Amino acid sequence: MTDPAPVLRREVDALIQTQITILNQAGPLTQLELADLRARSEKIRALFKAMDLSKPLPEDPVRKRKIAYPYPSA
C-alpha cells in the first residue's frame, strides 16, 4: 500500500498557497472570496486530520522525563 501522506501534503500546500495569494490581494475580499476562503480552510483542516490518521501509532508509549526543578537555581 502506498503512503497517502505525500499526496495529501501536496494538496495542502496548493491550498495554502492559494489562501496566501487571496489574502495578499489589495483591497477587501468579496463575499464569494470569503466563502471560498472558509471552504479551503475546512479542506485544509480535513486533510491535516487525514494525514494524522494515516500515521501509524507508536508501539511503545513515549516516556517523558520528569524534571525536578524546571528552572536552574541561582
C-alpha positions, -999 to +999 in steps of 0.1 A: +000+000+000+013+034-009+017+062+016-011+088+011+008+115+031+028+130+001-003+133-020-022+149+009+008+172+017+009+185-019-028+192-019-025+211+014+005+230+001-015+241-030-045+251-009-023+271+015-006+288-015-040+298-028-050+312+006-018+333+007-024+346-028-060+356-020-051+372+013-022+392-003-046+410-027-050+447-023-085+457-012-112+440+007-124+404-001-157+399-017-184+377-001-175+349-027-138+351-018-146+349+019-168+319+013-141+302-008-115+311+019-136+294+046-142+263+024-104+260+017-097+264+054-121+235+062-105+214+035-070+221+049-082+210+084-097+178+070-065+170+050-043+175+081-066+153+101-064+126+074-026+129+074-026+125+112-049+094+110-027+078+083+003+078+106+008+046+125+006+048+162+038+042+182+041+007+196+055+019+229+042+050+246+067+078+247+080+083+282+088+119+292+113+126+319+101+145+349+122+175+357+125+181+394+133+218+390+123+233+358+144+264+364+181+264+373+189+276+407+207+309+411 
